[in-house]
Amino acid sequence: MKRKVMLGALLWTLLITLLHIQQNVGFSNLVRKVEVMRGERPADLIVGFLPVT
């Protein structure tokens, strides 16, 4: 019984984590960030523009 509860809790945590990543980050964006961190891909430079009046 105890093993069944632990397995259920582990699967639930994994499911919630995967859903969170998909909804908030997206797997393609996550893969791109991991490639940049591992040095397989150069980082994208994003330059913002703030108009001054």
Backbone as a chain_set.jsonl record, in Angstrom:
{"seq": "MKRKVMLGALLWTLLITLLHIQQNVGFSNLVRKVEVMRGERPADLIVGFLPVT", "coords": {"N": [[0.835, -1.201, 0.0], [1.91, 1.246, 0.839], [3.932, 1.627, -1.04], [2.425, 1.886, -3.345], [1.091, 4.303, -2.912], [3.276, 6.069, -2.82], [4.266, 5.758, -5.447], [2.074, 6.709, -6.886], [2.048, 9.393, -6.005], [4.509, 10.244, -6.988], [4.139, 9.942, -9.781], [2.016, 11.759, -10.128], [3.263, 14.19, -9.429], [5.194, 14.322, -11.455], [3.517, 14.493, -13.722], [2.151, 16.95, -13.244], [4.356, 18.673, -13.286], [5.271, 18.398, -15.952], [3.016, 19.357, -17.349], [2.998, 21.992, -16.418], [5.419, 22.971, -17.473], [4.832, 22.797, -20.219], [2.647, 24.571, -20.478], [3.621, 27.07, -19.519], [6.263, 27.506, -20.412], [6.929, 25.964, -22.674], [7.988, 23.242, -24.598], [9.706, 23.4, -26.823], [10.965, 25.862, -26.528], [12.229, 25.384, -24.1], [14.017, 23.341, -24.806], [15.645, 24.766, -26.559], [16.805, 26.614, -24.778], [18.279, 24.869, -23.153], [20.099, 23.898, -25.038], [21.564, 26.235, -25.523], [22.691, 26.637, -22.981], [24.326, 24.396, -22.823], [26.168, 24.979, -24.741], [25.834, 24.287, -27.366], [24.542, 25.844, -29.142], [24.465, 29.198, -30.258], [23.619, 31.996, -28.178], [20.657, 33.937, -28.487], [20.605, 37.354, -29.153], [18.726, 39.816, -27.826], [17.625, 42.955, -28.424], [16.264, 45.688, -26.934], [14.093, 48.533, -27.486], [13.615, 51.667, -26.262], [11.72, 54.417, -26.595], [12.686, 57.826, -26.327], [11.374, 60.75, -25.119]], "CA": [[0.0, 0.0, 0.0], [2.771, 2.42, 0.946], [4.624, 1.756, -2.326], [1.42, 2.348, -4.308], [0.874, 5.728, -2.638], [4.484, 6.793, -3.242], [4.301, 5.74, -6.907], [1.025, 7.63, -7.324], [2.495, 10.759, -5.734], [5.591, 10.531, -7.928], [3.538, 10.133, -11.11], [1.243, 13.002, -10.085], [4.225, 15.284, -9.452], [5.764, 14.349, -12.804], [2.473, 14.983, -14.63], [1.948, 18.381, -12.992], [5.559, 19.375, -13.742], [5.261, 18.428, -17.42], [1.953, 20.276, -17.778], [3.449, 23.348, -16.096], [6.43, 23.355, -18.469], [4.178, 22.986, -21.513], [1.794, 25.756, -20.457], [4.305, 28.312, -19.2], [7.54, 27.679, -21.105], [6.898, 25.28, -23.957], [9.129, 22.335, -24.683], [10.66, 23.846, -27.841], [11.742, 26.934, -25.913], [13.061, 24.766, -23.075], [15.104, 22.639, -25.504], [16.532, 25.815, -27.071], [17.569, 27.143, -23.644], [19.246, 23.85, -22.74], [21.161, 23.89, -26.046], [22.402, 27.414, -25.285], [23.452, 26.408, -21.754], [25.345, 23.373, -23.09], [27.121, 25.507, -25.706], [25.58, 23.717, -28.68], [23.87, 26.845, -29.958], [24.727, 30.537, -29.723], [22.473, 32.67, -27.561], [20.042, 35.01, -29.258], [20.717, 38.656, -28.522], [17.509, 40.583, -28.012], [17.888, 44.346, -28.085], [15.005, 46.419, -26.804], [14.125, 49.947, -27.855], [12.743, 52.517, -25.473], [11.763, 55.77, -27.164], [12.895, 58.904, -25.369], [10.682, 61.963, -25.596]], "C": [[0.871, 1.252, 0.0], [3.495, 2.681, -0.379], [3.674, 2.316, -3.387], [1.159, 3.851, -4.139], [2.074, 6.549, -3.101], [4.586, 6.858, -4.762], [3.259, 6.698, -7.473], [1.437, 9.085, -7.135], [3.604, 11.169, -6.695], [5.056, 10.782, -9.333], [2.747, 11.438, -11.179], [2.176, 14.213, -10.171], [4.845, 15.433, -10.833], [4.756, 14.911, -13.803], [2.266, 16.487, -14.465], [3.143, 19.183, -13.484], [5.577, 19.489, -15.259], [4.18, 19.376, -17.957], [2.344, 21.733, -17.531], [4.47, 23.837, -17.127], [5.761, 23.644, -19.806], [3.366, 24.281, -21.533], [2.584, 27.058, -20.324], [5.586, 28.555, -19.995], [7.461, 27.132, -22.517], [8.16, 24.442, -24.105], [10.144, 22.781, -25.716], [11.541, 24.961, -27.288], [12.686, 26.378, -24.846], [14.255, 24.05, -23.707], [16.119, 23.643, -26.027], [17.404, 26.386, -25.946], [18.62, 26.153, -23.155], [20.393, 23.782, -23.733], [22.099, 25.076, -25.864], [23.268, 27.189, -24.044], [24.554, 25.381, -21.959], [26.369, 23.825, -24.12], [26.941, 24.95, -27.103], [25.006, 24.74, -29.653], [24.198, 28.221, -29.389], [23.445, 31.169, -29.172], [21.959, 33.769, -28.475], [20.167, 36.309, -28.474], [19.465, 39.457, -28.847], [17.771, 42.002, -27.512], [16.537, 45.061, -28.052], [15.186, 47.878, -27.194], [13.117, 50.69, -27.0], [12.811, 53.93, -26.044], [11.903, 56.824, -26.059], [12.229, 60.148, -25.946], [11.062, 63.147, -24.748]], "O": [[0.61, 2.201, -0.74], [3.65, 3.833, -0.786], [4.076, 3.123, -4.224], [1.023, 4.576, -5.125], [1.907, 7.608, -3.708], [4.953, 7.897, -5.312], [3.533, 7.417, -8.434], [1.199, 9.917, -8.011], [3.637, 12.307, -7.163], [5.475, 11.729, -9.999], [2.804, 12.143, -12.186], [1.898, 15.157, -10.91], [5.003, 16.55, -11.327], [5.121, 15.728, -14.648], [2.213, 17.215, -15.456], [2.967, 20.265, -14.044], [5.866, 20.557, -15.798], [4.418, 20.113, -18.914], [2.05, 22.604, -18.35], [4.396, 24.973, -17.594], [6.09, 24.634, -20.458], [3.404, 25.012, -22.523], [2.237, 28.052, -20.963], [5.953, 29.707, -20.226], [7.894, 27.793, -23.461], [9.259, 24.887, -23.774], [11.34, 22.568, -25.52], [12.742, 24.992, -27.558], [13.815, 26.849, -24.708], [15.374, 24.141, -23.204], [17.324, 23.403, -25.949], [18.598, 26.614, -26.138], [19.724, 26.549, -22.784], [21.546, 23.625, -23.33], [23.309, 24.934, -26.036], [24.454, 27.518, -24.055], [25.611, 25.479, -21.336], [27.35, 23.119, -24.354], [27.818, 25.125, -27.949], [24.994, 24.509, -30.862], [24.21, 28.399, -28.171], [22.343, 30.9, -29.649], [22.735, 34.446, -29.15], [19.87, 36.358, -27.28], [19.184, 39.74, -30.012], [18.094, 42.221, -26.345], [15.777, 45.035, -29.02], [16.306, 48.389, -27.225], [11.924, 50.386, -27.009], [13.861, 54.57, -25.981], [11.3, 56.705, -24.993], [12.477, 60.545, -27.085], [10.586, 64.257, -24.989]]}, "num_chains": 1, "name": "protein.A"}
